[in-house]
Amino acid sequence: MTLEYINPSDLPTPTTYTQVVVARGTRLIFVAGQEPEARRPR
């Protein structure tokens, strides 16, 4: 399985992880940095 590491230019570029990883062979996509939305807007 090959892995493609992607840090989109409009997102921060962290030093400890990658924003997106695409795994090929069986296609799996891992997306980092997701945050839940607030139940009530502030």
C-alpha positions as a Markdown table, in Angstrom:
| # | Residue | x | y | z |
|---|---|---|---|---|
| 1 | Met | 0.0 | 0.0 | 0.0 |
| 2 | Thr | 1.4 | 3.4 | -0.9 |
| 3 | Leu | 0.6 | 6.6 | 1.1 |
| 4 | Glu | 0.3 | 10.1 | -0.2 |
| 5 | Tyr | 0.7 | 12.9 | 2.4 |
| 6 | Ile | -1.1 | 16.1 | 1.6 |
| 7 | Asn | -1.0 | 19.5 | 3.4 |
| 8 | Pro | -3.4 | 21.8 | 1.4 |
| 9 | Ser | -1.9 | 25.3 | 0.9 |
| 10 | Asp | -4.9 | 27.0 | 2.6 |
| 11 | Leu | -4.5 | 25.0 | 5.8 |
| 12 | Pro | -1.8 | 25.3 | 8.5 |
| 13 | Thr | 1.3 | 23.1 | 7.9 |
| 14 | Pro | 1.9 | 21.3 | 11.2 |
| 15 | Thr | 5.3 | 19.8 | 12.0 |
| 16 | Thr | 3.9 | 16.8 | 13.9 |
| 17 | Tyr | 1.3 | 15.4 | 11.5 |
| 18 | Thr | -0.1 | 15.7 | 7.9 |
| 19 | Gln | -3.6 | 17.2 | 7.2 |
| 20 | Val | -4.6 | 14.4 | 4.7 |
| 21 | Val | -3.2 | 11.0 | 4.0 |
| 22 | Val | -4.5 | 9.0 | 1.0 |
| 23 | Ala | -3.7 | 5.3 | 1.1 |
| 24 | Arg | -3.7 | 3.5 | -2.3 |
| 25 | Gly | -4.1 | -0.2 | -2.8 |
| 26 | Thr | -7.3 | -0.2 | -0.9 |
| 27 | Arg | -8.4 | 3.4 | -1.0 |
| 28 | Leu | -8.6 | 4.9 | 2.5 |
| 29 | Ile | -8.5 | 8.6 | 3.2 |
| 30 | Phe | -7.6 | 10.0 | 6.6 |
| 31 | Val | -8.3 | 13.7 | 7.3 |
| 32 | Ala | -6.8 | 15.3 | 10.4 |
| 33 | Gly | -7.8 | 18.4 | 12.3 |
| 34 | Gln | -11.6 | 18.1 | 12.3 |
| 35 | Glu | -13.4 | 20.0 | 15.0 |
| 36 | Pro | -17.0 | 19.6 | 16.2 |
| 37 | Glu | -19.4 | 22.5 | 15.6 |
| 38 | Ala | -20.8 | 24.3 | 18.7 |
| 39 | Arg | -24.4 | 23.3 | 19.6 |
| 40 | Arg | -25.2 | 27.0 | 20.0 |
| 41 | Pro | -23.6 | 29.7 | 18.0 |
| 42 | Arg | -21.6 | 32.2 | 20.0 |
